[in-house]
Amino acid sequence: MKLPYEWQIGWRYTRAGKRTTGNGFISFIALVSMSGIALGVAALIVVLSVMNGFQRDVRDRMLSVLAHIEIFSPTGSMPDWQLTAREAKQNHEVIGAAPYVDAQALLTRGDTVSGVALRGVEPTLEPQVSDIDKEMQAGSMAALTPGSFGILLGADLASSLGVQLGDRITLVAPEGSMTPAGMLPRLKQFTVVGVFESGHYEYDSTLALINIHDAEVLYRLPAPSGVRLRLKDMQRAPAVSRELSHTLSGDLYLRDWTQENKTWFSAVQIEKRMMFIILTLIIAVAAFNLVSSLVMTVTNKQADIAILRTLGAQPGSIMKIFFVQGVTIGFVGTATGVALGCLIAWSIPWSVPMIEHLFGVQFLPPSVYFISELPSELVPSDVIHIGVIAFVLSALATLYPSWRAARVRPAEALRYE
């Protein structure tokens, strides 16, 4: 099918080099504008993909240790935790429930002291709500038998204390014991029966697990602190938490994983929005470079415009010619940027480790960042939004030069030809 002449001329101007335009600098400016759009789009796709991957990996590693929902009593103990677990499992979204005890403690070995978040767990039920049993480097969760006073340590915590499987460490509980000599700290010897590594430095360096019955004895608790739940879809945790608040009996508090880490996730979302705005401005700057390129083309093509007008071309047709030229440049730049950005984002998981190995560097030290590997998650909706925004900005940038071309007067343009 034969295309309208406006499209044919517009594409011809887009492909034109020095021979056709008479000015190689104009073609260079158009190429720079196209390259700027491509690089801006690629940079935005890569940055958002890395941030999406970072958020996904941190979230998944958090939830390998944390529960999707925690139910606890304001009194600090839940004697009827079995009833609460049964009621919670009546919700079709709940696939696991386990009791827990939360406490703080100090672990000492020799001259080394470390504060830890101590969690009492039921070894037979804990795998229903966490993945710690799948993340064991040494030992097993089954070794946490009642009365044996065994303890599981995060890998970084065990390294900082200098302990291995079978070593004994001293646990100091914050609640002291009253004696005739005054208040004395409560001490208990524990045996290291396992070491786990979740991949999340915060938990690997501060979390310790013991049997729930040992925790109740040590902290003199009459019952577990509460019940931890796992859901089919963790994204529905807030909604399921609201549903359970109306169906569970008793005076209970509920907390889902989004509330427990609300500050961190909010900070990531704000950072993602700001990066999107900043990098979109870079795309806008590159897109509006088209203005100068097209204005120069219009100035260079005034004689051609005048001839087309004398042959009967309407101002709207002249405007379409340069609009097609600008939109073509914007489309090619956007498409190239999308392809380049997707390629880089897809290759990050294997290309970055290769670069680190070759140059002997580590971009994400685990002691500073939550994760030690640079992740990437390419979200199709983000790519579509970026592509549409870049193309729309490019199209808007062509309006003024096209309008200016339509206002060229043939007589004045041909006066000195």
KAJOZI-V832430 format. One line per field, one symbol per residue. ss: DSSP state (2 for helix, 1 for strand, 0 for the rest). phi: phi as a letter, one per 30 degrees, with the letter a starting at -180 (. if undefined). A space follows every 50 residues. Layout:
ss->???
phi->???
//
This chain:
ss->00002222222222200222200222222222222222222222222222 22222222222220000011111000000022222222200001111111 11111111100111111111102222000002220111102220000001 11112222222000000111111111111001111111111111110000 22220011111222222220000001111110022222222222222000 01111122220222222222222222222222222222222222222222 02222222220000222222222222222222222222222222222222 22222222200000000000000000000222222222222222222222 22222200022220000
phi->.ddedddddeddddddcddddibddddddddddddddddddddddddddd ddddddddddddddcdcdbccbcddjbbdcddddddddddddddcabada bcacaccbbiccbbdbccbdbcedceddbbcdddcddaiaddddddidhc bcbdeddddddicbejdcbcccddddcdbedjdcdccadbcdcabcbdic eeddcbcbcbddddddddchcdaddlbcbbcdbddceddddddddccdcj dbcbbcddddbdddddddddddddddddddddddddddddeddddddddd cddddddddddjddedddddeddddddddddddddddddddddddddeec ddedddddcibbdbdddccdbcbdcabdcedddddddddddddddddddd edddddcdcedddcdcd
//
